[in-house]
Amino acid sequence: MISRVGGDQQYIVFLYNGYARMRHGLFLCPAPHQAQQAGLNGSYATVHLAEYVDGASSKKMRLACKIFDKEKAPPDFLEKFFPRELEILTKIENPHIIQVHSILQRGPRVFIFMRYADNGDLLDFVTRNGVVPEQQSKLWFRQMASGLQYLHSKNIAHRDLKCENILLSRKFNVKLADFGFARFCVDHDGRRVLSKTYCGSAAYAAPEVVSGTPYNPKLADVWSLGIILFIMLNASMPFDDSNLRKLLKDQMSRNWVFRSRVRETVSTSAKSIVRHILEPDITLRLTLDRVLGHEWVRTRKEKTNSLAGRLIHSAPPIHQQVSSGGGTIVSSAARTGNLLTSKALPPFKNSENQGSTVKSIGTSGKDTQPPIAVE
């Protein structure tokens, strides 16, 4: 269904040194929906700061605008991933998923207007402030799990959960973002389907994804949540993803540890939930419902998100914490100079999916263009 923007609505999108004023464009969805924001700048997709002006009240709203140029995008992206992403954006609405204000098409460009995340993403937060205190980690983890539970209830798997895709609102609440790899988990007849696209970032990918076998995307999402929780509690990655063969071996042998100082401060219950989520055997790994029912998640002690705001002003940068001696928090990833960065999965080859590729170009763990895979 397509409807036109009313004459009293304007979008001002700041591009480079000028701006474009948009009026009477085409919506691809007629009403606001909740969805994604991705901080990327690549050959065919860029994100800019935008300002929404309500002509009736003259009120202004700051938005992020993700712009896709369909003339520059790869065919696989246009045929498969982009239509799926737009479809999913029109079907989701949740307090812990970034809100999409509207979707507008003008010529070959598609503009996705999203709520602006005032406090950036979780990777930036941890990089600046180091270890997130357990109670704040619990609050954010609970919000992430709640948003993911909503997606799974609609048979949607995210498939690219990572710290860069966890945004923080003005009040430091969590918002899941970037649905470029999201997909439905059932077919048109309601039958569950396994995923065969080996996508996302290797450091956050479940072992069944890294090994290149068809996988249950919901359980893979749960694994990624566990990686994010570990990062919040340790300010480092649990696994070194510089060598995929070694990464898979470490995952399967449960070769990860909390650093000594962290082990002394993190509760037994918190360590328990991480251990049961980062379980390589999918028959033993916690499902999302069991994650939400875990005693650590259910126990509520935190008061407000004001703790996160105080952390920004009180905590030393992460590089100071790592080099301070005594209580250093270092993982195998840190020892290789890759403290909190991750890379996209390389091509996988198997009998069903020869030459599948995932492309992601960026620095400091940030993707500069949407990762693309052949499914």
LOROKOL-734008 format. One line per field, with one value per residue: chain; y, x, z of N, C-alpha, C in turn. Coordinates in steps of 0.1 Angstrom, whole numbers, plus 5000, padded with zeros to 4 digits. Example, Ala and Ser with C-alpha at 12.3 -4.5 7.8 and 13.67 -1.06 7.14 Angstrom:
LOROKOL-734008
ch: A|A
nnorth: 4943|4978
neast: 5132|5128
nup: 5078|5071
canorth: 4955|4989
caeast: 5123|5137
caup: 5078|5071
cnorth: 4967|5000
ceast: 5132|5129
cup: 5078|5079
end
This chain:
LOROKOL-734008
ch: A|A|A|A|A|A|A|A|A|A|A|A|A|A|A|A|A|A|A|A|A|A|A|A|A|A|A|A|A|A|A|A|A|A|A|A|A|A|A|A|A|A|A|A|A|A|A|A|A|A|A|A|A|A|A|A|A|A|A|A|A|A|A|A|A|A|A|A|A|A|A|A|A|A|A|A|A|A|A|A|A|A|A|A|A|A|A|A|A|A|A|A|A|A|A|A|A|A|A|A|A|A|A|A|A|A|A|A|A|A|A|A|A|A|A|A|A|A|A|A|A|A|A|A|A|A|A|A|A|A|A|A|A|A|A|A|A|A|A|A|A|A|A|A|A|A|A|A|A|A|A|A|A|A|A|A|A|A|A|A|A|A|A|A|A|A|A|A|A|A|A|A|A|A|A|A|A|A|A|A|A|A|A|A|A|A|A|A|A|A|A|A|A|A|A|A|A|A|A|A|A|A|A|A|A|A|A|A|A|A|A|A|A|A|A|A|A|A|A|A|A|A|A|A|A|A|A|A|A|A|A|A|A|A|A|A|A|A|A|A|A|A|A|A|A|A|A|A|A|A|A|A|A|A|A|A|A|A|A|A|A|A|A|A|A|A|A|A|A|A|A|A|A|A|A|A|A|A|A|A|A|A|A|A|A|A|A|A|A|A|A|A|A|A|A|A|A|A|A|A|A|A|A|A|A|A|A|A|A|A|A|A|A|A|A|A|A|A|A|A|A|A|A|A|A|A|A|A|A|A|A|A|A|A|A|A|A|A|A|A|A|A|A|A|A|A|A|A|A|A|A|A|A|A|A|A|A|A|A|A|A|A|A|A|A|A|A|A|A|A|A|A|A|A|A
nnorth: 4988|5022|5055|5091|5118|5143|5177|5194|5183|5180|5169|5175|5168|5167|5168|5164|5195|5208|5208|5188|5194|5177|5170|5159|5133|5097|5073|5041|5027|5033|5043|5052|5030|5007|5001|4999|5013|5021|5028|5036|5041|5038|5025|5023|5029|5052|5070|5098|5128|5140|5162|5164|5182|5193|5206|5216|5221|5232|5219|5203|5174|5154|5131|5100|5093|5068|5061|5045|5037|5024|5021|5016|4994|4959|4932|4909|4919|4937|4920|4902|4907|4934|4939|4921|4932|4957|4947|4935|4957|4969|4954|4954|4966|4979|4987|4983|4982|5001|5029|5033|5061|5068|5056|5065|5070|5082|5084|5064|5062|5052|5063|5058|5068|5072|5071|5091|5079|5091|5085|5070|5038|5005|4995|5018|5028|5009|5010|5036|5036|5012|4982|4974|4979|4952|4953|4973|4961|4939|4951|4963|4939|4925|4942|4939|4912|4912|4927|4910|4887|4896|4899|4872|4861|4869|4853|4861|4864|4880|4878|4893|4903|4924|4945|4969|4971|4976|5001|5032|5051|5085|5084|5063|5037|5005|4998|4977|4973|4976|4957|4944|4917|4903|4878|4858|4830|4810|4792|4800|4782|4780|4764|4756|4769|4763|4784|4792|4810|4823|4846|4879|4889|4874|4871|4873|4852|4821|4788|4769|4785|4795|4771|4765|4751|4743|4762|4769|4799|4814|4803|4809|4836|4838|4829|4851|4871|4862|4866|4894|4900|4890|4907|4932|4927|4922|4939|4930|4907|4873|4854|4850|4861|4861|4839|4816|4789|4783|4798|4784|4760|4769|4778|4754|4740|4754|4774|4800|4826|4845|4873|4875|4896|4903|4880|4880|4900|4897|4882|4848|4839|4855|4846|4820|4822|4832|4811|4791|4801|4805|4779|4753|4731|4728|4715|4718|4745|4774|4783|4813|4818|4804|4818|4843|4834|4828|4830|4851|4870|4875|4886|4916|4945|4968|5004|5028|5040|5059|5053|5046|5070|5083|5068|5076|5099|5093|5070|5058|5059|5029|5020|5029|5014|4989|4990|4996|4978|4953|4950|4943|4938|4915|4897|4869|4881|4907|4904|4901|4925|4932|4942|4950|4947|4933|4910|4905|4874|4853|4840|4810|4776|4750|4720|4728|4755|4770|4791|4812|4845|4870|4904|4930|4961|4981|5000|4998|4981|4989|4987|4998|4995|4979|4945|4918|4888|4857|4838
neast: 5008|5006|5010|5007|5029|5016|5010|5017|5038|5073|5106|5138|5168|5201|5227|5260|5274|5250|5214|5185|5152|5123|5092|5059|5066|5068|5054|5065|5054|5023|5021|5037|5062|5080|5115|5146|5179|5209|5243|5260|5281|5285|5290|5265|5247|5239|5240|5224|5220|5187|5159|5127|5099|5068|5043|5019|5021|5046|5065|5096|5115|5143|5159|5173|5184|5185|5198|5193|5207|5194|5204|5230|5233|5240|5228|5218|5213|5192|5172|5167|5175|5169|5141|5130|5139|5124|5098|5098|5102|5077|5062|5068|5068|5079|5089|5117|5129|5144|5126|5110|5102|5091|5090|5104|5103|5121|5126|5154|5162|5158|5145|5149|5135|5144|5141|5163|5192|5203|5224|5243|5258|5261|5286|5302|5297|5308|5334|5342|5337|5344|5340|5306|5287|5272|5245|5235|5241|5224|5199|5200|5204|5181|5162|5171|5166|5139|5131|5140|5125|5100|5104|5109|5085|5070|5080|5104|5138|5168|5196|5219|5229|5248|5271|5273|5248|5231|5214|5214|5190|5180|5174|5190|5179|5177|5177|5171|5186|5191|5181|5190|5198|5178|5152|5122|5112|5096|5079|5055|5035|5036|5055|5085|5117|5151|5180|5202|5220|5251|5258|5266|5286|5317|5327|5304|5289|5272|5285|5273|5267|5292|5304|5292|5268|5233|5211|5192|5178|5168|5180|5206|5205|5202|5227|5243|5233|5243|5270|5271|5263|5285|5305|5296|5300|5327|5341|5355|5360|5348|5360|5386|5385|5402|5411|5392|5390|5403|5386|5361|5370|5376|5350|5336|5349|5344|5362|5366|5369|5361|5379|5401|5397|5371|5357|5356|5338|5315|5283|5275|5253|5251|5274|5265|5243|5256|5273|5254|5242|5263|5266|5277|5264|5234|5211|5213|5217|5203|5170|5153|5131|5137|5160|5149|5135|5155|5171|5188|5180|5154|5156|5154|5171|5182|5177|5174|5182|5200|5225|5240|5243|5259|5282|5294|5306|5323|5339|5371|5386|5385|5410|5427|5419|5426|5454|5461|5472|5473|5443|5436|5416|5415|5411|5416|5411|5418|5445|5454|5452|5427|5404|5376|5366|5351|5348|5333|5318|5336|5335|5316|5316|5296|5278|5252|5253|5272|5300|5289|5288|5298|5300|5316|5328|5349|5361|5373|5353|5330|5306|5308|5293|5262|5263|5264|5249|5248|5220
nup: 5000|4991|5001|5000|5012|5033|5025|5046|5059|5063|5055|5063|5052|5060|5039|5033|5026|5022|5020|5015|5008|5014|5000|4995|4988|4983|5006|5016|5035|5052|5078|5109|5120|5141|5141|5126|5131|5116|5119|5094|5066|5033|5000|4988|5008|5033|5063|5077|5096|5103|5102|5113|5104|5116|5099|5108|5136|5138|5152|5158|5151|5158|5137|5126|5093|5071|5040|5011|4980|4953|4927|4930|4946|4952|4932|4946|4971|4965|4955|4975|5003|5009|5003|5021|5045|5045|5046|5071|5087|5086|5102|5129|5162|5192|5225|5229|5205|5179|5167|5137|5119|5093|5059|5029|4994|4967|4935|4926|4952|4986|5016|5050|5078|5111|5147|5165|5181|5210|5227|5214|5205|5221|5219|5216|5242|5260|5251|5258|5286|5298|5319|5324|5352|5371|5378|5360|5336|5338|5336|5310|5296|5301|5288|5261|5258|5260|5238|5218|5224|5216|5188|5181|5188|5167|5149|5138|5132|5143|5136|5135|5159|5178|5196|5183|5171|5192|5204|5224|5241|5248|5275|5282|5276|5261|5226|5200|5168|5132|5108|5086|5081|5091|5092|5084|5104|5097|5070|5043|5050|5076|5087|5104|5095|5087|5088|5062|5055|5062|5081|5095|5123|5130|5157|5172|5164|5166|5172|5154|5133|5125|5118|5094|5090|5084|5105|5135|5137|5158|5181|5175|5178|5205|5215|5205|5222|5246|5241|5240|5266|5280|5271|5282|5309|5311|5294|5272|5245|5245|5228|5205|5173|5151|5137|5122|5124|5148|5164|5162|5174|5200|5208|5208|5228|5250|5257|5273|5296|5326|5337|5365|5384|5376|5381|5408|5414|5400|5402|5411|5399|5376|5362|5358|5340|5317|5311|5305|5283|5264|5254|5234|5225|5210|5220|5246|5252|5266|5258|5246|5262|5285|5292|5300|5321|5339|5371|5375|5357|5365|5391|5406|5412|5405|5403|5385|5352|5357|5365|5343|5331|5350|5348|5324|5331|5351|5348|5337|5304|5283|5274|5294|5316|5307|5307|5332|5351|5377|5381|5355|5326|5303|5274|5251|5227|5233|5238|5213|5203|5196|5210|5213|5188|5159|5131|5099|5088|5067|5033|5031|5021|5010|5003|4997|4994|4976|4977|4992|5004|5027|5032|5047|5055|5073|5102|5136|5145|5133|5108|5075|5053|5044|5054|5030|5019|5002|4999
canorth: 5000|5034|5068|5103|5126|5155|5190|5200|5176|5182|5163|5182|5158|5174|5160|5171|5209|5214|5200|5186|5196|5167|5172|5151|5120|5084|5064|5027|5022|5045|5048|5050|5016|5006|4992|4998|5024|5015|5038|5031|5050|5029|5029|5024|5031|5061|5075|5112|5134|5146|5170|5163|5194|5192|5219|5221|5226|5237|5211|5196|5161|5149|5117|5095|5089|5058|5063|5034|5040|5012|5020|5012|4982|4946|4926|4900|4928|4943|4909|4893|4912|4947|4937|4914|4942|4966|4940|4933|4970|4973|4944|4953|4978|4974|4998|4980|4982|5014|5033|5039|5071|5065|5052|5074|5067|5093|5079|5052|5063|5049|5069|5052|5078|5065|5079|5093|5074|5102|5081|5061|5023|4998|4993|5031|5030|5001|5014|5048|5035|4999|4972|4979|4972|4940|4957|4980|4950|4931|4959|4963|4926|4922|4949|4933|4899|4915|4931|4898|4879|4902|4895|4858|4858|4871|4844|4869|4863|4892|4872|4902|4910|4927|4957|4980|4972|4979|5016|5037|5062|5096|5079|5051|5025|4997|4997|4968|4980|4971|4944|4940|4903|4896|4870|4851|4817|4800|4795|4804|4772|4780|4754|4762|4767|4766|4794|4787|4822|4824|4861|4886|4891|4861|4872|4871|4841|4808|4778|4763|4794|4795|4758|4765|4741|4750|4764|4775|4813|4819|4798|4816|4849|4837|4829|4864|4878|4858|4873|4908|4901|4888|4919|4942|4923|4920|4949|4924|4896|4860|4846|4857|4857|4863|4827|4810|4775|4784|4803|4773|4751|4775|4778|4740|4735|4764|4780|4814|4828|4858|4876|4872|4906|4903|4868|4883|4910|4893|4872|4834|4837|4861|4837|4808|4825|4833|4797|4783|4807|4801|4764|4750|4721|4735|4708|4722|4759|4780|4790|4826|4818|4800|4830|4853|4828|4826|4837|4863|4880|4878|4893|4931|4953|4981|5014|5036|5041|5070|5047|5046|5084|5086|5061|5083|5110|5089|5059|5061|5052|5015|5018|5032|5003|4977|4992|5001|4968|4947|4946|4944|4929|4912|4884|4865|4891|4919|4902|4902|4939|4933|4942|4950|4948|4920|4911|4897|4861|4851|4830|4796|4767|4737|4714|4735|4769|4772|4804|4822|4855|4881|4915|4941|4969|4991|5000|4999|4973|4995|4984|5010|4993|4967|4932|4911|4874|4850|4828
caeast: 5000|5014|5003|5016|5031|5008|5017|5021|5050|5086|5118|5150|5179|5214|5237|5273|5273|5237|5203|5174|5139|5115|5078|5050|5072|5060|5057|5064|5044|5015|5021|5050|5065|5092|5124|5161|5188|5223|5253|5269|5283|5291|5289|5251|5239|5246|5231|5226|5211|5176|5150|5113|5091|5054|5038|5007|5025|5059|5074|5107|5120|5156|5158|5184|5179|5193|5195|5197|5207|5192|5212|5244|5232|5242|5215|5214|5207|5179|5163|5165|5176|5163|5126|5127|5140|5113|5086|5099|5100|5063|5055|5073|5067|5082|5097|5131|5134|5144|5114|5110|5092|5085|5099|5100|5110|5122|5134|5161|5166|5148|5149|5143|5136|5143|5144|5178|5197|5211|5236|5251|5256|5267|5301|5308|5296|5318|5348|5345|5336|5349|5331|5293|5283|5263|5230|5232|5242|5212|5188|5201|5202|5166|5156|5175|5159|5125|5129|5142|5114|5090|5107|5107|5070|5065|5088|5114|5151|5176|5207|5231|5230|5261|5271|5271|5234|5223|5215|5210|5182|5183|5173|5198|5172|5182|5169|5177|5186|5197|5174|5194|5199|5166|5143|5112|5117|5086|5075|5042|5026|5038|5065|5098|5127|5164|5187|5214|5229|5261|5259|5268|5300|5321|5329|5291|5282|5271|5293|5267|5268|5307|5308|5286|5257|5220|5209|5180|5183|5164|5190|5218|5203|5204|5241|5248|5229|5253|5283|5269|5264|5299|5312|5293|5306|5342|5347|5363|5354|5351|5367|5394|5379|5411|5412|5379|5392|5405|5374|5352|5375|5374|5336|5331|5356|5340|5374|5365|5370|5360|5391|5401|5390|5357|5351|5354|5328|5303|5276|5275|5241|5254|5283|5257|5235|5265|5277|5243|5239|5274|5267|5278|5254|5221|5201|5215|5217|5191|5161|5151|5121|5145|5168|5140|5131|5166|5170|5196|5172|5142|5159|5154|5177|5186|5167|5171|5193|5209|5238|5247|5247|5270|5294|5300|5314|5332|5348|5382|5385|5388|5424|5433|5416|5434|5468|5463|5478|5466|5429|5434|5405|5420|5408|5424|5409|5425|5459|5458|5450|5413|5397|5362|5362|5347|5348|5322|5321|5341|5327|5315|5313|5291|5271|5240|5255|5286|5304|5281|5297|5294|5309|5315|5340|5349|5372|5368|5341|5318|5304|5306|5282|5255|5269|5256|5252|5240|5213
caup: 5000|4990|5003|4998|5023|5033|5022|5059|5065|5056|5060|5059|5053|5058|5031|5030|5029|5019|5025|5005|5014|5008|5002|4985|4984|4985|5017|5013|5045|5054|5092|5116|5125|5149|5134|5128|5128|5114|5117|5083|5054|5023|4986|4984|5019|5042|5074|5080|5106|5097|5111|5108|5107|5115|5094|5116|5149|5136|5160|5151|5157|5153|5133|5117|5080|5064|5026|5002|4966|4946|4915|4934|4955|4945|4928|4957|4982|4961|4953|4987|5017|5011|5004|5034|5056|5045|5050|5086|5094|5087|5110|5143|5171|5205|5232|5229|5191|5174|5161|5124|5117|5081|5048|5018|4982|4957|4924|4930|4966|4997|5029|5062|5089|5124|5159|5167|5194|5215|5234|5206|5206|5233|5217|5220|5256|5267|5247|5266|5300|5304|5324|5328|5365|5369|5378|5348|5326|5339|5331|5296|5290|5302|5277|5249|5257|5258|5224|5210|5226|5207|5174|5180|5189|5154|5140|5131|5139|5139|5129|5135|5171|5183|5204|5174|5168|5204|5206|5237|5239|5256|5289|5284|5274|5250|5214|5190|5155|5120|5105|5073|5080|5098|5083|5091|5107|5092|5056|5041|5055|5091|5091|5108|5085|5092|5080|5055|5052|5072|5081|5108|5127|5135|5171|5179|5157|5173|5165|5143|5122|5121|5111|5081|5088|5086|5119|5141|5139|5171|5191|5172|5184|5220|5216|5203|5234|5256|5238|5244|5281|5284|5268|5292|5322|5310|5286|5262|5238|5251|5219|5195|5160|5140|5130|5124|5128|5162|5170|5164|5184|5213|5211|5211|5240|5260|5261|5276|5311|5332|5343|5379|5391|5373|5387|5422|5416|5393|5410|5406|5390|5363|5355|5354|5328|5306|5308|5299|5270|5255|5253|5220|5222|5209|5228|5260|5253|5270|5249|5251|5273|5297|5296|5307|5334|5348|5384|5374|5350|5373|5403|5402|5423|5400|5404|5373|5343|5360|5367|5330|5329|5359|5343|5313|5336|5362|5344|5328|5291|5284|5273|5307|5324|5303|5309|5346|5359|5388|5378|5340|5320|5290|5268|5240|5217|5237|5237|5199|5199|5190|5223|5212|5174|5153|5116|5093|5085|5054|5025|5034|5010|5014|4992|4994|4993|4972|4975|4999|5009|5036|5030|5057|5054|5083|5112|5150|5147|5127|5094|5067|5043|5049|5050|5021|5018|4992|5006
cnorth: 5012|5046|5079|5111|5139|5167|5197|5193|5178|5174|5171|5173|5165|5164|5169|5186|5216|5206|5199|5187|5186|5169|5163|5139|5109|5077|5050|5020|5034|5051|5045|5036|5017|4997|4996|5012|5018|5027|5034|5041|5042|5034|5031|5027|5041|5065|5090|5117|5142|5153|5169|5175|5191|5205|5225|5227|5233|5230|5204|5184|5157|5135|5113|5090|5080|5058|5052|5039|5027|5010|5015|4999|4970|4940|4917|4908|4933|4932|4902|4901|4925|4946|4930|4924|4952|4959|4938|4946|4974|4964|4945|4967|4974|4985|4996|4977|4996|5017|5038|5049|5070|5061|5059|5070|5078|5088|5066|5052|5059|5055|5063|5062|5071|5074|5079|5087|5084|5097|5070|5046|5018|4997|5006|5032|5022|5005|5027|5045|5021|4990|4979|4972|4962|4944|4964|4970|4942|4939|4960|4949|4922|4930|4943|4920|4901|4919|4919|4889|4883|4898|4880|4854|4860|4863|4852|4867|4874|4888|4882|4910|4912|4941|4969|4982|4973|4994|5020|5050|5074|5093|5066|5038|5018|4997|4988|4975|4972|4957|4940|4925|4895|4888|4863|4836|4806|4803|4799|4795|4771|4770|4760|4759|4770|4776|4787|4798|4824|4839|4866|4887|4878|4860|4869|4859|4828|4798|4771|4772|4794|4782|4756|4754|4749|4751|4770|4789|4819|4815|4805|4830|4849|4837|4843|4873|4875|4865|4888|4910|4899|4901|4930|4939|4923|4931|4943|4912|4883|4852|4855|4852|4859|4851|4819|4796|4774|4789|4792|4763|4756|4775|4764|4735|4744|4771|4796|4815|4843|4861|4876|4883|4907|4891|4871|4893|4906|4882|4858|4832|4843|4852|4824|4811|4826|4819|4789|4788|4803|4786|4760|4739|4727|4728|4712|4737|4764|4786|4804|4827|4814|4811|4840|4847|4825|4835|4851|4874|4884|4886|4908|4938|4967|4991|5021|5034|5052|5066|5048|5061|5088|5079|5069|5094|5105|5078|5063|5054|5037|5012|5020|5020|4991|4978|4996|4991|4963|4941|4946|4934|4926|4898|4880|4875|4904|4916|4902|4916|4941|4933|4941|4951|4934|4922|4902|4884|4860|4842|4816|4788|4754|4732|4721|4749|4773|4787|4815|4832|4865|4892|4926|4948|4980|4990|5001|4992|4978|4991|4997|5008|4980|4954|4924|4897|4868|4838|4816
ceast: 5009|5005|5012|5017|5022|5016|5022|5033|5062|5097|5130|5162|5192|5224|5249|5272|5260|5226|5193|5161|5129|5100|5071|5057|5063|5064|5056|5055|5037|5016|5034|5051|5078|5102|5138|5168|5202|5232|5263|5271|5291|5288|5274|5242|5246|5235|5235|5216|5200|5167|5136|5106|5076|5048|5027|5011|5038|5069|5084|5111|5133|5155|5171|5178|5189|5188|5201|5196|5206|5199|5226|5244|5234|5229|5209|5207|5193|5168|5158|5164|5169|5147|5122|5128|5129|5100|5086|5097|5086|5055|5059|5071|5069|5091|5112|5136|5133|5132|5117|5099|5084|5095|5094|5109|5109|5131|5141|5165|5155|5154|5141|5145|5134|5146|5159|5182|5207|5224|5244|5248|5263|5282|5308|5308|5307|5332|5352|5346|5340|5337|5318|5290|5272|5249|5226|5232|5229|5200|5188|5199|5188|5159|5159|5167|5145|5122|5131|5131|5102|5092|5104|5093|5064|5072|5098|5127|5160|5188|5219|5232|5244|5261|5268|5256|5225|5225|5209|5202|5187|5183|5181|5190|5177|5172|5177|5176|5192|5191|5178|5195|5187|5158|5133|5116|5107|5083|5060|5031|5028|5048|5079|5109|5141|5171|5199|5223|5238|5265|5262|5283|5305|5322|5316|5284|5283|5280|5286|5267|5283|5310|5301|5275|5244|5217|5196|5184|5179|5175|5203|5217|5206|5219|5247|5244|5239|5266|5282|5270|5278|5307|5309|5300|5321|5349|5357|5355|5357|5360|5375|5390|5389|5414|5400|5380|5394|5393|5364|5357|5373|5359|5332|5337|5353|5353|5373|5365|5366|5374|5390|5394|5375|5350|5348|5342|5315|5297|5277|5264|5244|5264|5275|5250|5244|5270|5267|5239|5250|5277|5267|5268|5240|5210|5202|5215|5203|5183|5159|5141|5128|5155|5161|5135|5142|5166|5177|5188|5160|5144|5162|5159|5180|5174|5164|5183|5202|5224|5246|5251|5259|5283|5301|5310|5324|5342|5359|5380|5390|5403|5432|5431|5424|5448|5471|5471|5469|5452|5426|5423|5409|5416|5418|5423|5417|5440|5464|5455|5436|5403|5382|5357|5358|5347|5337|5327|5326|5332|5327|5312|5308|5283|5258|5242|5269|5289|5296|5291|5290|5304|5306|5328|5339|5361|5365|5355|5329|5317|5302|5297|5275|5261|5259|5259|5243|5233|5209
cup: 5000|4993|5002|5011|5022|5030|5034|5065|5056|5063|5054|5062|5050|5051|5028|5035|5027|5025|5014|5013|5007|5011|4991|4980|4986|4997|5011|5024|5050|5068|5098|5121|5133|5141|5137|5125|5126|5111|5106|5072|5044|5009|4982|4996|5029|5052|5077|5091|5099|5107|5105|5113|5105|5111|5102|5129|5149|5146|5152|5159|5150|5150|5126|5104|5073|5049|5018|4987|4958|4933|4918|4942|4946|4942|4939|4968|4978|4959|4966|5000|5019|5012|5017|5046|5057|5050|5066|5093|5095|5096|5125|5150|5185|5212|5231|5215|5186|5165|5147|5122|5104|5070|5036|5006|4972|4946|4929|4945|4976|5009|5040|5073|5102|5135|5161|5181|5200|5222|5227|5207|5218|5231|5221|5235|5263|5263|5256|5281|5306|5308|5328|5341|5363|5369|5366|5336|5326|5333|5316|5290|5290|5291|5264|5247|5254|5244|5215|5212|5217|5193|5172|5181|5176|5143|5131|5139|5134|5131|5128|5147|5175|5189|5195|5170|5180|5206|5219|5235|5248|5271|5292|5284|5261|5238|5204|5176|5145|5117|5091|5070|5086|5088|5091|5093|5103|5077|5055|5047|5071|5096|5094|5098|5091|5083|5074|5051|5064|5073|5095|5110|5134|5150|5179|5174|5165|5165|5153|5131|5116|5113|5098|5079|5090|5101|5123|5144|5152|5182|5188|5178|5199|5223|5215|5216|5245|5254|5243|5259|5286|5282|5278|5305|5322|5302|5276|5256|5245|5241|5209|5181|5148|5132|5132|5128|5143|5170|5173|5174|5198|5218|5216|5224|5252|5266|5262|5291|5314|5338|5358|5387|5389|5380|5402|5424|5410|5401|5403|5396|5376|5355|5350|5341|5315|5302|5301|5285|5260|5256|5239|5215|5222|5217|5242|5262|5257|5259|5254|5263|5286|5302|5304|5320|5344|5360|5383|5367|5358|5385|5400|5414|5418|5401|5391|5364|5346|5362|5354|5328|5338|5354|5333|5319|5346|5358|5335|5314|5292|5282|5286|5316|5320|5306|5323|5355|5370|5383|5363|5336|5306|5286|5257|5229|5220|5235|5222|5194|5193|5202|5221|5197|5169|5138|5111|5089|5070|5046|5031|5022|5015|5002|4988|4990|4989|4970|4982|5005|5018|5035|5041|5058|5065|5093|5126|5152|5141|5112|5086|5055|5048|5044|5041|5020|5007|4999|4998
end
